[in-house]
Amino acid sequence: MKRTLSLLAVVAALPALAEGTRELDAHEHGVGTLNIAIEDTTVSMEFEAPGADIVGFEYTAKSEADISAVNAALASLSSPLQLFAVPDSALCSMVDAHAALAGGEEHEDHADEHAHEEHEHEEHDSDHNDSHAEHAAHSEFHANYTLDCAKPEALSNMTFAYFTAFPHAQSVDVQVIKSTGARAYQVDRNAPVLNLEP
């Protein structure tokens, strides 16, 4: 039990560590991140992807079509075993799943709040405005999953049907943490199977 808590604590810390990396990478479109912790029969997963990868845009959804696209994406992201398929022999079932869209609404409100001020300084600070506008448009989908796999020894691979569900997505950076250690992978659209063998 103590080991499970420590692994899950490491996974909880990964998004914070990855956040700094993502900022340096300037929010790379086409690339999502998936952190996986496997301990006994529990599989904990944290997934993030730019809004552009999931729904094709990063602005705040306001039209009926855009809102519908976001809702459909959230529904898909709430079914992890359909997006990240594992062997049936592992006997995995979903315990918990939560998906959300973060960033767009909050940043857009912030941009509106300062619109007049920025307009007044537009001639003198155009670089700041460009970077602020770019930041304001960024949104990300986040999802957290907990699976129970009765036969974790059968978790030999994971097939990313995610790429079929979301055509704009190109690759996913994956971090897998087990009691034996941690490994990093990249899973691409043209090779959508992650090998989880030791």
Backbone as a chain_set.jsonl record, in Angstrom:
{"seq": "MKRTLSLLAVVAALPALAEGTRELDAHEHGVGTLNIAIEDTTVSMEFEAPGADIVGFEYTAKSEADISAVNAALASLSSPLQLFAVPDSALCSMVDAHAALAGGEEHEDHADEHAHEEHEHEEHDSDHNDSHAEHAAHSEFHANYTLDCAKPEALSNMTFAYFTAFPHAQSVDVQVIKSTGARAYQVDRNAPVLNLEP", "coords": {"N": [[0.836, -1.206, 0.0], [1.93, 1.209, 0.797], [3.83, 1.591, -1.201], [2.184, 1.876, -3.416], [0.967, 4.351, -2.88], [3.225, 5.972, -3.016], [3.979, 5.735, -5.714], [1.71, 6.786, -6.953], [1.886, 9.348, -5.993], [4.135, 10.244, -7.316], [3.17, 10.234, -9.933], [1.229, 12.192, -9.651], [2.834, 14.389, -9.361], [4.018, 14.622, -11.827], [2.588, 16.159, -13.899], [3.136, 18.795, -13.085], [5.895, 18.916, -13.352], [6.054, 18.438, -16.059], [4.791, 20.663, -17.024], [6.567, 22.839, -17.021], [8.322, 21.961, -19.016], [6.59, 21.856, -21.19], [6.015, 24.563, -21.525], [8.462, 25.507, -22.376], [8.586, 24.145, -24.749], [6.701, 25.461, -26.154], [3.904, 24.826, -26.34], [3.236, 22.516, -28.106], [1.56, 21.66, -30.946], [-0.362, 18.798, -31.942], [0.84, 17.01, -30.262], [0.291, 15.052, -27.473], [0.234, 14.241, -23.916], [0.724, 11.424, -21.816], [0.574, 10.018, -18.722], [1.266, 7.12, -16.936], [0.679, 5.01, -14.225], [1.359, 1.929, -12.85], [0.412, -0.258, -10.456], [0.223, -3.103, -8.627], [-3.054, -4.155, -9.023], [-4.029, -1.78, -9.851], [-4.319, 0.793, -12.213], [-3.345, 3.927, -12.912], [-3.994, 6.848, -14.759], [-3.044, 9.834, -16.424], [-3.953, 12.254, -18.69], [-3.22, 14.659, -21.217], [-3.9, 17.038, -23.774], [-3.491, 19.406, -26.434], [-6.147, 21.68, -27.279], [-6.48, 21.968, -30.036], [-5.675, 19.514, -31.059], [-7.695, 17.831, -30.29], [-10.301, 18.902, -30.87], [-9.822, 20.508, -33.014], [-9.596, 23.239, -32.751], [-8.665, 26.057, -30.629], [-9.806, 28.198, -29.443], [-12.37, 29.666, -27.312], [-15.263, 27.732, -27.177], [-18.17, 28.828, -28.692], [-20.154, 28.848, -30.646], [-22.935, 26.77, -31.628], [-22.123, 24.477, -32.967], [-19.396, 24.264, -32.274], [-19.547, 23.988, -29.48], [-20.902, 21.599, -29.362], [-18.968, 19.936, -30.486], [-16.961, 20.036, -28.52], [-18.33, 18.886, -26.345], [-18.788, 16.317, -27.36], [-16.169, 15.443, -27.598], [-15.367, 15.432, -24.914], [-17.007, 13.415, -23.977], [-15.954, 11.225, -25.377], [-13.373, 11.216, -24.337], [-13.912, 10.39, -21.814], [-14.026, 7.709, -21.842], [-11.748, 5.744, -21.385], [-10.841, 3.085, -21.973], [-11.663, 2.679, -24.513], [-10.175, 4.43, -25.964], [-7.516, 3.979, -25.246], [-6.642, 1.083, -25.604], [-6.33, -2.041, -23.972], [-5.081, -5.442, -23.631], [-7.69, -7.876, -23.626], [-7.327, -9.994, -21.933], [-6.198, -8.954, -19.657], [-8.213, -8.216, -18.068], [-9.374, -5.645, -17.435], [-11.184, -2.973, -15.936], [-13.06, 0.069, -15.84], [-12.681, 2.267, -13.162], [-12.811, 4.913, -12.452], [-13.273, 7.994, -14.195], [-12.489, 11.131, -15.491], [-12.931, 13.972, -17.432], [-11.959, 17.13, -18.765], [-12.061, 20.473, -20.11], [-9.616, 22.885, -20.165], [-8.48, 26.259, -19.805], [-9.217, 27.828, -22.235], [-11.632, 29.456, -21.769], [-11.005, 30.881, -19.41], [-8.659, 32.238, -20.142], [-9.603, 33.745, -22.274], [-11.445, 35.461, -21.075], [-9.648, 36.921, -19.559], [-8.228, 38.163, -21.587], [-10.223, 39.795, -22.717], [-10.701, 41.507, -20.611], [-8.47, 43.126, -20.591], [-8.47, 44.34, -23.033], [-8.94, 47.039, -23.935], [-6.881, 48.449, -22.69], [-4.635, 47.216, -23.861], [-5.035, 47.932, -26.509], [-4.583, 50.664, -26.476], [-1.863, 50.711, -26.111], [-0.876, 49.543, -28.319], [0.782, 50.354, -30.518], [3.221, 50.707, -29.276], [3.849, 48.343, -28.05], [3.701, 45.935, -29.535], [4.823, 43.386, -29.724], [4.356, 42.262, -27.199], [1.589, 42.143, -27.258], [1.135, 40.296, -29.315], [2.212, 37.963, -28.194], [0.584, 37.727, -25.971], [-1.927, 37.368, -27.117], [-1.541, 34.946, -28.39], [-1.128, 33.264, -26.19], [-3.595, 33.556, -24.977], [-5.283, 32.13, -26.575], [-4.788, 29.48, -26.148], [-5.857, 26.279, -25.153], [-6.442, 23.317, -23.264], [-7.224, 19.858, -23.172], [-7.865, 17.839, -20.423], [-7.566, 14.742, -18.706], [-8.316, 12.273, -16.266], [-7.825, 8.995, -15.185], [-8.779, 5.931, -13.581], [-8.116, 2.591, -13.491], [-9.018, -0.82, -12.894], [-7.276, -3.723, -13.048], [-7.599, -7.02, -13.175], [-5.758, -8.962, -13.897], [-2.902, -7.909, -14.051], [-0.46, -8.732, -15.055], [-0.93, -9.37, -17.64], [-0.904, -7.053, -19.039], [0.451, -6.297, -21.609], [0.603, -4.588, -23.761], [-0.59, -1.468, -25.205], [-3.043, -0.172, -27.209], [-3.439, 2.625, -29.199], [-6.24, 3.762, -29.968], [-7.016, 6.235, -29.851], [-5.889, 7.909, -31.804], [-7.46, 7.388, -33.994], [-9.911, 8.286, -33.131], [-9.404, 11.003, -32.824], [-8.495, 12.852, -35.307], [-6.685, 15.017, -35.66], [-4.619, 14.671, -33.903], [-1.209, 13.74, -33.527], [0.928, 12.523, -32.133], [1.837, 11.005, -28.957], [3.43, 11.681, -25.969], [4.614, 9.455, -23.66], [4.784, 8.428, -20.288], [5.653, 5.807, -18.298], [5.201, 4.361, -15.201], [6.275, 1.906, -13.056], [6.607, -0.527, -10.399], [9.104, -1.408, -10.869], [10.451, 0.672, -11.99], [10.732, 3.681, -14.079], [9.798, 4.56, -17.42], [10.15, 6.264, -20.53], [8.278, 6.949, -23.476], [7.392, 7.418, -26.953], [4.467, 7.525, -28.715], [3.264, 7.186, -31.918], [1.03, 8.302, -34.551], [1.372, 6.719, -36.846], [2.367, 4.405, -35.782], [0.72, 3.053, -33.65], [0.852, 1.462, -31.27], [1.739, 0.769, -27.985], [4.351, -0.798, -26.385], [4.296, -2.562, -23.481], [5.814, -4.426, -22.233], [8.316, -5.684, -19.95]], "CA": [[0.0, 0.0, 0.0], [2.818, 2.367, 0.866], [4.438, 1.742, -2.512], [1.136, 2.404, -4.301], [0.837, 5.773, -2.604], [4.398, 6.695, -3.5], [3.895, 5.781, -7.175], [0.658, 7.726, -7.325], [2.397, 10.687, -5.683], [5.03, 10.598, -8.42], [2.32, 10.561, -11.075], [0.586, 13.476, -9.348], [3.834, 15.449, -9.539], [4.477, 14.687, -13.214], [2.071, 17.299, -14.676], [3.829, 20.022, -12.689], [7.208, 18.858, -13.981], [5.858, 18.534, -17.506], [4.312, 22.01, -17.361], [7.73, 23.653, -17.375], [8.808, 21.482, -20.298], [5.642, 22.272, -22.225], [6.159, 25.996, -21.774], [9.658, 25.651, -23.189], [8.276, 23.614, -26.08], [5.729, 26.373, -26.747], [2.579, 24.262, -26.589], [3.39, 21.861, -29.405], [0.333, 21.065, -31.469], [-0.199, 17.444, -32.445], [1.487, 16.164, -29.264], [-0.346, 14.948, -26.166], [1.046, 13.547, -22.919], [0.006, 10.425, -21.035], [1.333, 9.446, -17.613], [0.631, 5.871, -16.49], [1.284, 4.331, -13.07], [0.798, 0.584, -12.679], [0.794, -0.81, -9.153], [-0.691, -4.219, -8.35], [-4.12, -4.212, -10.024], [-4.49, -0.417, -10.138], [-3.657, 1.546, -13.275], [-3.749, 5.335, -12.872], [-3.553, 7.52, -15.978], [-3.336, 11.259, -16.58], [-3.784, 12.574, -20.099], [-3.403, 16.051, -21.614], [-3.662, 17.309, -25.195], [-3.965, 20.727, -26.854], [-7.499, 21.699, -27.842], [-6.411, 21.808, -31.494], [-5.549, 18.087, -31.357], [-8.92, 17.106, -29.958], [-11.482, 19.425, -31.583], [-9.408, 21.269, -34.187], [-9.485, 24.667, -32.452], [-8.279, 26.321, -29.243], [-10.572, 29.323, -28.9], [-13.507, 29.263, -26.498], [-16.415, 27.302, -27.981], [-19.357, 29.658, -28.496], [-21.201, 28.431, -31.576], [-23.556, 25.48, -31.291], [-21.3, 23.401, -33.539], [-18.175, 24.128, -31.478], [-19.926, 23.455, -28.169], [-21.231, 20.195, -29.598], [-17.697, 19.235, -30.706], [-16.303, 19.918, -27.215], [-19.082, 17.907, -25.541], [-18.539, 14.987, -27.926], [-14.79, 15.101, -27.251], [-15.341, 15.101, -23.482], [-17.638, 12.096, -23.84], [-14.976, 10.239, -25.845], [-12.251, 11.18, -23.396], [-14.372, 9.757, -20.572], [-14.036, 6.254, -22.077], [-10.332, 5.456, -21.62], [-10.55, 1.77, -22.54], [-11.931, 2.734, -25.955], [-9.111, 5.231, -26.574], [-6.232, 3.355, -24.923], [-7.102, -0.296, -25.429], [-5.389, -3.019, -23.414], [-5.535, -6.804, -23.91], [-8.858, -8.356, -22.869], [-6.865, -10.954, -20.925], [-5.817, -8.245, -18.433], [-9.468, -8.069, -17.321], [-9.419, -4.288, -16.9], [-12.461, -2.266, -15.915], [-12.887, 1.461, -15.442], [-13.133, 2.607, -11.813], [-13.132, 6.341, -12.428], [-12.795, 8.761, -15.347], [-12.928, 12.525, -15.473], [-12.326, 14.751, -18.516], [-12.343, 18.541, -18.716], [-11.348, 21.409, -20.985], [-9.087, 23.981, -19.346], [-7.68, 27.293, -20.437], [-9.827, 28.735, -23.207], [-12.566, 30.429, -21.191], [-10.31, 31.736, -18.449], [-7.74, 33.127, -20.836], [-10.335, 34.698, -23.096], [-11.95, 36.49, -20.16], [-8.503, 37.746, -19.198], [-7.912, 38.981, -22.753], [-11.268, 40.813, -22.846], [-10.548, 42.441, -19.506], [-7.392, 44.057, -20.872], [-8.511, 44.678, -24.453], [-8.79, 48.474, -24.151], [-5.537, 48.836, -22.262], [-3.668, 46.76, -24.848], [-5.259, 48.694, -27.728], [-3.942, 51.96, -26.29], [-0.404, 50.568, -26.181], [-0.609, 48.631, -29.429], [1.906, 50.802, -31.324], [4.47, 50.648, -28.528], [4.097, 47.034, -27.421], [3.051, 44.947, -30.391], [5.336, 42.046, -29.418], [3.634, 41.771, -26.022], [0.216, 41.827, -27.657], [1.139, 39.052, -30.087], [2.419, 36.836, -27.305], [-0.593, 37.61, -25.105], [-3.023, 36.811, -27.92], [-1.248, 33.533, -28.604], [-1.366, 32.58, -24.913], [-5.018, 33.6, -24.66], [-6.018, 31.177, -27.4], [-4.44, 28.109, -25.813], [-6.681, 25.509, -24.236], [-6.033, 21.924, -23.235], [-8.104, 18.855, -22.589], [-7.225, 17.064, -19.367], [-8.377, 13.607, -18.261], [-7.739, 11.399, -15.24], [-8.485, 7.693, -15.203], [-8.335, 4.848, -12.704], [-8.582, 1.288, -13.958], [-8.679, -1.986, -12.089], [-6.952, -4.828, -13.952], [-7.497, -8.215, -12.335], [-4.546, -9.691, -14.276], [-1.984, -6.886, -14.562], [0.656, -9.348, -15.777], [-1.322, -9.463, -19.057], [-0.822, -5.711, -19.648], [1.651, -6.352, -22.448], [0.617, -3.487, -24.721], [-1.728, -0.553, -25.207], [-3.297, 0.292, -28.571], [-3.958, 3.991, -29.166], [-7.366, 4.068, -30.844], [-7.079, 7.693, -29.685], [-5.566, 8.564, -33.069], [-8.619, 7.229, -34.876], [-10.974, 9.139, -32.586], [-9.033, 12.418, -32.957], [-7.64, 12.905, -36.498], [-5.649, 16.059, -35.617], [-3.535, 14.234, -33.013], [-0.124, 13.103, -34.259], [1.743, 11.662, -31.269], [1.639, 11.141, -27.511], [4.586, 11.375, -25.127], [4.11, 8.588, -22.591], [5.664, 8.081, -19.156], [5.087, 4.653, -17.601], [5.853, 4.124, -13.915], [5.944, 0.634, -12.408], [7.437, -0.744, -9.209], [10.462, -1.694, -11.348], [11.072, 1.892, -12.482], [9.975, 4.514, -15.011], [10.315, 4.615, -18.789], [9.48, 7.232, -21.399], [8.039, 6.476, -24.836], [6.565, 8.272, -27.799], [3.592, 6.716, -29.558], [2.887, 7.997, -33.067], [-0.137, 7.906, -35.339], [1.711, 5.645, -37.795], [2.751, 3.211, -35.011], [-0.113, 3.369, -32.48], [0.847, 0.446, -30.214], [2.775, 0.93, -26.957], [4.779, -2.082, -25.812], [4.44, -2.423, -22.02], [6.59, -5.536, -21.69], [9.518, -5.226, -19.204]], "C": [[0.863, 1.246, 0.0], [3.443, 2.64, -0.494], [3.435, 2.321, -3.502], [1.01, 3.906, -4.113], [2.02, 6.547, -3.149], [4.388, 6.788, -5.023], [2.865, 6.798, -7.625], [1.091, 9.153, -7.028], [3.333, 11.157, -6.787], [4.216, 11.0, -9.641], [1.648, 11.918, -10.871], [1.55, 14.631, -9.582], [4.243, 15.628, -10.994], [3.899, 15.855, -14.004], [2.778, 18.602, -14.342], [5.216, 20.062, -13.322], [7.086, 19.042, -15.483], [5.452, 19.932, -17.921], [5.468, 22.906, -17.777], [8.279, 23.259, -18.729], [7.902, 21.954, -21.418], [5.789, 23.748, -22.541], [7.394, 26.249, -22.623], [9.405, 25.174, -24.607], [7.206, 24.424, -26.791], [4.457, 25.66, -27.206], [2.527, 23.589, -27.963], [2.101, 21.178, -29.84], [0.626, 19.682, -32.034], [0.375, 16.483, -31.427], [0.743, 16.22, -27.93], [0.617, 14.295, -25.191], [0.167, 12.583, -22.128], [0.946, 9.864, -19.982], [0.565, 8.235, -17.082], [1.388, 5.317, -15.292], [0.572, 2.999, -12.889], [1.318, 0.021, -11.363], [-0.231, -1.86, -8.741], [-1.783, -4.236, -9.415], [-4.631, -2.822, -10.419], [-3.646, 0.247, -11.222], [-4.213, 2.969, -13.235], [-3.166, 6.03, -14.096], [-3.951, 8.991, -15.938], [-2.995, 11.639, -18.009], [-4.03, 14.053, -20.345], [-3.127, 16.176, -23.108], [-4.173, 18.703, -25.528], [-5.359, 20.63, -27.465], [-7.502, 21.458, -29.334], [-6.327, 20.335, -31.892], [-6.88, 17.362, -31.234], [-10.119, 17.585, -30.77], [-11.125, 20.289, -32.784], [-9.332, 22.769, -33.975], [-9.142, 24.844, -30.982], [-8.981, 27.53, -28.651], [-11.742, 28.788, -28.077], [-14.691, 28.913, -27.395], [-17.628, 28.163, -27.663], [-20.498, 29.264, -29.427], [-21.741, 27.073, -31.159], [-22.702, 24.32, -31.775], [-20.042, 23.174, -32.698], [-18.462, 23.532, -30.107], [-20.237, 21.963, -28.282], [-19.953, 19.369, -29.773], [-16.964, 19.018, -29.38], [-17.006, 18.861, -26.362], [-18.849, 16.488, -26.036], [-17.127, 14.515, -27.568], [-14.686, 14.687, -25.79], [-15.957, 13.729, -23.23], [-16.662, 10.997, -24.264], [-13.833, 10.083, -24.854], [-12.631, 10.567, -22.057], [-14.468, 8.241, -20.695], [-12.617, 5.782, -22.386], [-10.053, 4.112, -22.283], [-10.893, 1.692, -24.025], [-10.848, 3.519, -26.676], [-7.736, 4.591, -26.411], [-6.511, 1.893, -24.569], [-5.987, -1.216, -24.942], [-5.927, -4.424, -23.705], [-6.721, -7.21, -23.027], [-8.436, -9.268, -21.729], [-6.429, -10.284, -19.626], [-7.026, -8.004, -17.53], [-9.566, -6.699, -16.636], [-10.83, -3.71, -16.954], [-12.213, -0.849, -15.413], [-13.472, 1.681, -14.05], [-13.594, 4.057, -11.775], [-12.561, 7.007, -13.672], [-13.358, 10.166, -15.257], [-12.187, 13.278, -16.566], [-12.834, 16.181, -18.45], [-11.527, 19.33, -19.73], [-10.901, 22.58, -20.128], [-8.392, 25.008, -20.221], [-8.411, 28.285, -21.296], [-10.668, 29.831, -22.59], [-11.852, 31.406, -20.279], [-9.4, 32.732, -19.156], [-8.485, 34.152, -21.675], [-10.922, 35.814, -22.242], [-10.829, 37.464, -19.808], [-8.164, 38.688, -20.357], [-8.937, 40.106, -22.912], [-11.074, 41.913, -21.81], [-9.506, 43.514, -19.817], [-7.393, 44.562, -22.31], [-8.266, 46.168, -24.689], [-7.38, 48.933, -23.811], [-4.502, 48.444, -23.314], [-3.812, 47.551, -26.142], [-4.55, 50.044, -27.651], [-2.435, 51.868, -26.475], [0.034, 49.745, -27.384], [0.635, 49.052, -30.219], [3.233, 50.607, -30.605], [4.823, 49.248, -28.043], [3.482, 45.918, -28.232], [3.54, 43.535, -30.102], [4.594, 41.443, -28.231], [2.223, 41.35, -26.407], [0.162, 40.518, -28.419], [1.287, 37.859, -29.161], [1.225, 36.637, -26.385], [-1.745, 36.962, -25.865], [-2.808, 35.322, -28.146], [-1.542, 32.733, -27.337], [-2.859, 32.5, -24.623], [-5.788, 32.525, -25.398], [-5.804, 29.732, -26.961], [-5.422, 27.483, -24.819], [-6.225, 24.06, -24.327], [-7.135, 21.061, -22.642], [-7.282, 18.06, -21.588], [-8.151, 15.902, -18.997], [-7.592, 12.795, -17.242], [-8.533, 10.107, -15.207], [-7.917, 6.782, -14.115], [-8.959, 3.561, -13.23], [-8.221, 0.231, -12.924], [-8.474, -3.144, -13.055], [-6.674, -6.073, -13.114], [-6.24, -9.027, -12.64], [-3.535, -8.722, -14.89], [-0.796, -7.459, -15.335], [0.358, -9.47, -17.279], [-1.301, -8.104, -19.758], [0.453, -5.607, -20.49], [1.743, -5.19, -23.432], [-0.621, -2.614, -24.552], [-1.872, -0.012, -26.629], [-4.01, 1.641, -28.533], [-5.006, 4.214, -30.256], [-7.655, 5.571, -30.781], [-6.838, 8.409, -31.012], [-6.703, 8.453, -34.079], [-9.731, 8.161, -34.433], [-10.696, 10.623, -32.83], [-8.013, 12.588, -34.086], [-6.533, 13.96, -36.474], [-4.446, 15.653, -34.771], [-2.483, 13.465, -33.811], [0.72, 12.161, -33.407], [1.422, 11.932, -29.802], [2.94, 10.771, -26.813], [4.065, 10.629, -23.904], [5.19, 8.33, -21.547], [4.972, 6.943, -18.412], [5.895, 4.397, -16.329], [5.338, 2.806, -13.338], [6.833, 0.509, -11.172], [8.889, -0.991, -9.607], [11.166, -0.451, -11.878], [10.181, 2.638, -13.459], [10.633, 4.489, -16.387], [9.495, 5.615, -19.587], [9.384, 6.666, -22.816], [7.396, 7.6, -25.648], [5.776, 7.347, -28.717], [3.073, 7.62, -30.676], [1.683, 7.425, -33.795], [0.178, 6.724, -36.258], [2.201, 4.378, -37.111], [2.05, 3.309, -33.657], [-0.156, 2.336, -31.361], [2.027, 0.661, -29.279], [3.076, -0.425, -26.368], [5.054, -1.886, -24.328], [5.215, -3.574, -21.398], [7.822, -4.994, -20.983], [10.703, -5.072, -20.133]], "O": [[0.575, 2.216, -0.7], [3.571, 3.796, -0.897], [3.789, 3.158, -4.332], [0.953, 4.651, -5.091], [1.858, 7.645, -3.682], [4.755, 7.827, -5.572], [3.101, 7.574, -8.552], [0.701, 10.076, -7.742], [3.326, 12.333, -7.152], [4.529, 11.986, -10.307], [1.518, 12.699, -11.814], [1.133, 15.727, -9.957], [4.764, 16.681, -11.36], [4.649, 16.506, -14.731], [2.998, 19.429, -15.226], [5.664, 21.115, -13.776], [7.908, 19.715, -16.106], [5.731, 20.352, -19.043], [5.372, 23.642, -18.759], [8.665, 24.124, -19.515], [8.373, 22.397, -22.466], [5.697, 24.145, -23.702], [7.378, 27.115, -23.498], [9.948, 25.733, -25.561], [6.841, 24.103, -27.922], [3.992, 25.868, -28.326], [1.84, 24.063, -28.868], [1.619, 20.248, -29.194], [1.718, 19.423, -32.54], [0.408, 15.276, -31.667], [0.584, 17.286, -27.336], [1.693, 13.844, -25.584], [-0.983, 12.887, -21.813], [1.991, 9.302, -20.309], [-0.634, 8.317, -16.812], [2.61, 5.173, -15.342], [-0.653, 2.942, -12.786], [2.524, -0.154, -11.185], [-1.404, -1.549, -8.531], [-1.472, -4.324, -10.603], [-5.554, -2.701, -11.225], [-2.417, 0.258, -11.152], [-5.397, 3.191, -13.489], [-1.999, 5.835, -14.436], [-5.038, 9.348, -15.485], [-1.889, 11.381, -18.484], [-4.936, 14.642, -19.757], [-2.24, 15.513, -23.645], [-5.179, 19.143, -24.971], [-5.707, 19.627, -28.088], [-8.414, 20.818, -29.857], [-6.845, 19.945, -32.938], [-7.162, 16.414, -31.966], [-10.872, 16.769, -31.301], [-12.012, 20.755, -33.499], [-9.034, 23.508, -34.914], [-9.298, 23.922, -30.182], [-8.775, 27.855, -27.482], [-12.063, 27.601, -28.139], [-15.075, 29.696, -28.263], [-18.069, 28.228, -26.516], [-21.667, 29.335, -29.05], [-21.089, 26.324, -30.432], [-22.569, 23.307, -31.089], [-19.663, 22.031, -32.439], [-17.719, 22.678, -29.625], [-19.879, 21.172, -27.409], [-19.859, 18.247, -29.276], [-16.411, 17.945, -29.142], [-16.349, 18.036, -25.728], [-18.727, 15.56, -25.236], [-16.914, 13.339, -27.274], [-14.006, 13.716, -25.459], [-15.488, 12.974, -22.378], [-16.552, 9.966, -23.601], [-13.384, 8.973, -24.569], [-11.756, 10.257, -21.248], [-14.93, 7.564, -19.777], [-12.315, 5.454, -23.533], [-9.119, 4.005, -23.078], [-10.474, 0.764, -24.718], [-10.618, 3.306, -27.867], [-6.9, 4.648, -27.313], [-6.603, 1.524, -23.398], [-4.859, -1.172, -25.433], [-7.113, -4.577, -23.997], [-6.744, -6.92, -21.831], [-9.091, -9.319, -20.688], [-6.3, -10.953, -18.601], [-6.875, -7.633, -16.366], [-9.805, -6.604, -15.432], [-11.57, -3.94, -17.911], [-11.274, -0.602, -14.656], [-14.621, 1.323, -13.79], [-14.61, 4.393, -11.166], [-11.491, 6.629, -14.149], [-14.542, 10.366, -14.984], [-10.958, 13.235, -16.629], [-13.995, 16.422, -18.119], [-10.448, 18.911, -20.148], [-11.715, 23.198, -19.441], [-7.793, 24.673, -21.243], [-8.244, 29.49, -21.109], [-10.444, 31.012, -22.858], [-12.064, 32.616, -20.363], [-9.371, 33.915, -18.816], [-8.053, 35.3, -21.782], [-10.9, 36.979, -22.638], [-11.036, 38.677, -19.767], [-7.852, 39.86, -20.144], [-8.568, 41.242, -23.209], [-11.261, 43.096, -22.097], [-9.626, 44.657, -19.375], [-6.41, 45.153, -22.756], [-7.467, 46.528, -25.554], [-6.766, 49.705, -24.548], [-3.604, 49.224, -23.631], [-2.813, 47.817, -26.811], [-3.984, 50.512, -28.639], [-1.799, 52.817, -26.935], [1.181, 49.303, -27.458], [1.46, 48.204, -30.558], [4.257, 50.369, -31.245], [5.967, 48.99, -27.668], [2.812, 45.045, -27.682], [2.77, 42.581, -30.218], [4.243, 40.264, -28.244], [1.721, 40.327, -25.941], [-0.744, 39.712, -28.207], [0.585, 36.859, -29.31], [0.885, 35.502, -26.05], [-2.454, 36.112, -25.326], [-3.751, 34.532, -28.104], [-2.132, 31.655, -27.4], [-3.339, 31.501, -24.087], [-6.821, 32.054, -24.921], [-6.562, 28.848, -27.361], [-5.766, 28.075, -23.796], [-5.687, 23.633, -25.348], [-7.869, 21.474, -21.743], [-6.152, 17.66, -21.867], [-9.372, 16.057, -18.976], [-6.373, 12.65, -17.34], [-9.764, 10.122, -15.202], [-6.736, 6.853, -13.776], [-10.175, 3.463, -13.39], [-7.251, 0.371, -12.179], [-9.388, -3.508, -13.795], [-5.651, -6.167, -12.436], [-5.709, -9.703, -11.759], [-3.334, -8.715, -16.105], [-0.196, -6.774, -16.163], [1.268, -9.65, -18.088], [-1.642, -8.01, -20.938], [1.403, -4.915, -20.123], [2.833, -4.845, -23.888], [-1.568, -2.974, -23.852], [-0.924, 0.542, -27.185], [-5.061, 1.778, -27.906], [-4.715, 4.77, -31.315], [-8.442, 6.097, -31.568], [-7.503, 9.4, -31.314], [-6.88, 9.333, -34.92], [-10.415, 8.759, -35.263], [-11.623, 11.41, -33.02], [-6.808, 12.482, -33.856], [-5.54, 13.822, -37.189], [-3.368, 16.231, -34.91], [-2.818, 12.642, -34.664], [1.177, 11.124, -33.889], [0.818, 12.948, -29.456], [3.488, 9.69, -27.03], [3.182, 11.117, -23.199], [6.344, 8.052, -21.873], [3.841, 7.093, -17.952], [7.115, 4.238, -16.376], [4.135, 2.615, -13.156], [7.706, 1.345, -10.937], [9.799, -0.813, -8.798], [12.357, -0.505, -12.186], [9.019, 2.28, -13.649], [11.855, 4.407, -16.507], [8.3, 5.791, -19.349], [10.298, 5.99, -23.29], [6.922, 8.594, -25.098], [6.344, 6.498, -29.405], [2.513, 8.685, -30.415], [1.359, 6.244, -33.678], [-0.651, 5.831, -36.429], [2.432, 3.371, -37.781], [2.682, 3.605, -32.643], [-1.103, 2.326, -30.575], [3.175, 0.726, -29.719], [2.176, -1.126, -25.905], [5.949, -1.127, -23.957], [5.273, -3.693, -20.174], [8.334, -3.944, -21.371], [11.79, -4.699, -19.692]]}, "num_chains": 1, "name": "protein.A"}
